[in-house]
Amino acid sequence: MTGQRGYPSDLSDARWALIEPVLTDWRVKRRQYALDIGRPPEHDLRQIVNAILYVDRTGIPWRYLPHDFPPHPTVYGYFARWQQDGVFTQLTRLLRSLVRQAEGRDGEPSACVLDSQSIKTSANVHRADQGTDAGKRIIGRKRNLGCDTLGLLLTVLVTAASVSDTAAGVTLLSRIAAAHPHIRKAWVDVGYRTTAIEHGARLGIDVHPVQREPGAKGFKVIPRRWTIERSIGWLMHHRRLARDYERHPHRSEAMIHLAMIDLMARRLTGEATPNWRGT
């Protein structure tokens, strides 16, 4: 790609080098089955990623993309295809392994932490995909996250806010057990009931609820669980995640993967992640 970096969200050369092989391989494989195989690609992959990151970091609607990016239907089309083809999941797995190895850890985790975040939705989210979290008094969706002990994303499940942590936790544990067979321990909050704990035991995962100290008042750091609470805070650096704007839950999950991909790539290259609140 030629020209100067136009926006703070644009990929640096170092971050692009981390993800470029995966995207190039995806394009090569996809074009093997394309009808216009002799036609060269019209859009630069790096520009497409920059446009998607711009949406994720700024929170703008797709149709408000600046005109120096490719057309917004094209950008969203790539975003949707990458979600469908598991590209974001693949990049998350690759970068997580690299970050863990850089921290002196094994590439595959042996323990995880589960938690959820209820979030309000925008007007374009269908009523059937929303619900009410009575405890937090939020009408919208719930992001159910599974992270390793460094706070790096393992899996995410977006549901209506009315879905209980226990029900979502069963699905999270199943996904984690299938994708990460070395995991034998999971820390959760007390909202995860017996059903999730017993399901974890059947999968060979010891699910251990961690609660606040009795009588504690105000903010307290809760052992083990603080790592995933921090991860949720990291995700809020991406303004698109301050509210759930995605019409489909699986697109919402892709946005969370994208935010974590951006964070891990910056961590590997030593680049800061500016906070949108002060800009």
N, C-alpha and C positions, 0 to 999 in steps of 0.2 A: 504494500500500500504506500502511496506517495502522499506528500503534503504534511502539514503540521497537525498535531493533535488538536482537535477542535474543542473537546469537552473533557472535564475532569474524569468522567466515567470511562473514557476511551481506554482500550487496552494498551499497555506499554509493550515494547518489543519483547521484554522478558516474560510477561504474562501470556502474550500471544504464542510464544514458543512452547509454553506448557500445554496449551490446548489445541494448537494447530494440527498436530498429527492425527488426533481423534476425528476432527471435523473433516480433514482432507480424506481420511480413510472412509468416512461416511459418504462423502460426495462420490468417491470412486466407485464404491459398492452400489450406490443408488443409480449411478449413470450406466452401470452394466445392464440394468433392466429398463432404461429409458428408451423411448421411441426415437428421440432426437439425439442419439448418441454422438452424431458427428458435429453437433452444434456446441460451441464452447460456452461455458457458464457465463451468464450475463452479469452476475453480481459477485463482488469480492466477499469471501466468507468473513474476513476480519471486519469489514464494514457492517455486515449483517449482525455480528456479535456486538459491535459497538452500539448499534441502534437498539438492540434488545436490552443491553446494559443501561442505556440512557433511559429507557422506559422504567426499568427496575429501580434505578437510583433516584429518578426525579418524580416518579409516580404519575406521569402524564398519560392521557389516553393514547392509544396507538395512532389514531388519525392526526394527533398533534405533533408527530415526529417532525423535526426540522427538515427542510427540503434538501439539505446536503447529505442526508441519508437516503438509502434506497426507498422506493414507495412503501408506505405502511402496509398495504396488503401483502407485499412480498416479504417484508420483515416478519409479519405475524405468521405467514405461511411457513417460513423456516422454523420459527419458534414452535409452531404446532407439530411440524414433522419431527423435529428433534425430540419433542416430548413423546410422541407416539413411538419413535424408534429407540427410545431409551438412551439417547445421547447424553442428556443431563445426568441421568443416573450413572452412566459410565464415567463421565468426567468427575462426578462427586467421588466415586470409588477410587479413581486414579489419584486425584489430588489429596484425598484423605490419607491414602497410603504413603504418599510422599511427605506429607506434613508429619505423620507419626514417625516415620523413619528419621526425619530431620530432628525430631525431639528425642531420639534415642529409643523409641518404642518399636515393637513389632508392627509390621504393616497391617496385620489383622488384629482387631481388638478381642479381648477375652471377657470384657464387662461393658455394660451400657447403663444409661440412665433414661427413663421415660418421663415425659411431662406433657402438658397441653396448654394451649393459649386460646382463649375465646376472643374473637375479634368481630367488630361490626362489619357489615357488608355494605356495598354500594347499591344504588337503585337498580342496576342491571343484573343483579343476582336473582335468579328465580326464587319465588317464595318456597317452593318445594325443597330447595337446597339450603334453607335457613332453619333455624330453631332457636329456642330460648335456653340460655344457661341460667337457671333460676338462682344458683348460688352467687354468680357474679352480675346478675341482672343485665345480661347482654343478649341482644337479639342478633344473630348472625351465624357465623361458622366457628368451628373449633379446629385448630391446628394441633394434631397429635404428633409429637416428635420423639424419635429415638436417636440418641447421640452416644458417642463413645465417651470415655472418661476425660478426654481433652475438650469435649464440647463440640466435636465434629459430627456432622449429620450422618446417620446410618440409614434412616428411612423416615418418611413423613406420610401422614394420612389426614386429609382434610375432610371433615364431616360437618353436618349441621351441629350447631352449638348444643342442641338438646341431647346428643349422643353421649352416653356416660363414658368416663375415663376407663372404666372396666371393660366395656364392650369394645372400645377402640384399642385398648391395651392388648386384648386377645389377638386382634389383627396385627398390631405392631410386633408382638412377640413371634407370631407365625412368620412374618416377613423377615425378621431379624434372624430367626433360627435357620431359615432357608438360605439366606444370603451370607450369613456369618456363622458357620457351624462351630467356631471356636468359642463363642460367647457362652459363658456358664453362670453369669451373675447379672442381675438387673436391679437397680435401685429405683423406687417409685415413691410417690407421695401416698398418703393414707386414703386417697380417693379410689385407688385401685383395690377392689375387693377380692374376696376369696376366689371368684371365678377366674380372674386373671392370674392369681398366684398359682392355682391348681393347673391352669393351662400351661404356665411356664414350667411347672414341675414335669408335666408330660413331655415337654420339649427338651428337658434336661437343663433348664435355666432356673436358678434359684432367685425368685422374685422377692425382694426385701423392701417393705415399706419403711420410709424414714419420715419421722414426724418432728415438729417443733418441740423444744423443751417445754414441759408443763409449766404454765405460769409466765412464759416469755411474752413480752409486750414490745410492740414496735418492730422495726426491721432487725432480723437476726439471720446470720448466715447459717443455712442448714447443711450439715455435712452431706457430701456426695451430690445432693440435688442442686447445689449452687452452680455446678458446671453447666447444667442445661438451662438454668435461669439466665446465666450469662450468655448462652447461645441465643436465646430469644432476644436478649438485648442487642446482640450483634446483628441479628436480622433486621432490627428496627433502623439500622443505618440505611436501609433501602426503603425509600419512601413509598414505593408501590405496596409494601407490606404493612404500612401503618393502618390500612383498612383492606379488606378483601374485595378487590375490584374484578376478579376473574369470574366470568359467567359459569365456567365449568370447574368443579373441584380438582380435576386432574391438571388443569392449567394452573390453578393456584399452587398445587404441589410443585409444578415445574418452576414457578417463580421463586419458591423457597429454595429449591435446588440451585437455581441460578445465583441467588444471593450468597449461598454458602460456597459455591464455586468461585465467585468473585473474592470472597473473604479469604479462602484458602490460597488462591493464587497470589493475592497480595501478601499473605503471610510468608509464602515461600520466596517471594522476590524482595521482601523487606520494604514494601510500599505501604504507606499509611492509608487508612480508610476514613476519609473526611466524613464528618457528621452533617447531614442535610439540615439539621435544626438551626445551625448557626450561619447558614449561607443565604 
